[in-house]
Amino acid sequence: MGEKPDLMRINQIITEAAMAWPMGERIKRLSVPVLCYDSEDFKHYQFALYKEDNLIVAVAAWNAEVPVVSPRGTGRLLHGLYVAPSCQGNGYGQLLMAHVAAEAKVVGANGLLVKAERPAIKFFEHCGLQLLPANGPTDYPYQFWYQLDG
């Protein structure tokens, strides 16, 4: 599958996942364009994909090159993790988290920083991520840290 079909399917997964969030319809509609990726993003993020019957059903995007500093250490940003609603609850999100974590270790990160959307808080807590306290009113409210070393 080439870059263009993958990008279209990736954005379809993101759209389906976001539209299933328990939020107002207007908020979801406004959020989708911001969450979706374009071909320029392939230059900045690595994408981990989970496929069923050769069809992408889950996607994780992360930045392998730019270190991020958190109170817990220096890591990498897990930019997004989305699973098609029809496939949620099958462990695909956890598999992608484990894959990204292994890749992040290879590039020397000791953690992953996640800036989660409110509907994903329970998922990241379930995966063992630690909620980072906001340092001020302008901090992103749902930042999580996934410790990679020991």
Phi, psi and omega in degrees: 000131181281176184298316184297310177298322178298316180298317179298317181290320177304311181292330175294317177299314180300314181298313180299317181295313182294323181289345177269354180296148178279071181221169177297148182301321180296316179300316180297314180300321180288330183284323187305311181298329179287326183280332184288156183255160172234177186298333177296328181296336178295342177280338188248336184238151169260143182244128173254130185239143171246130183241145171239127181050042178065018178242129179296127178237351178207148183215142172232137177239134181212159180256111183278341190264325188262113177293145173239139181256130176232170176300342182263350181147189179255125184221208177230156182272122168274103189286323181196148176217120185224140177233135177306135182307324181290347182247001181292147180090002180261001179089005182293322177297318178294322177298318178293321176301315180296320179296312180297319179299316179297318179293322180294323176299320181300324181270008173093010179283148174252009177186169174241133174260132179236129172255094190275153168279151184309317181295345182263000184304311182298323178299311183292325174296318178300326180280359176090013178284151181257129177291128178269137179290143176288138180270352180184176185292343180264355177292148175297130190287336186238067177263133180238154177237132177247105183288128183258330182259120175045000000 
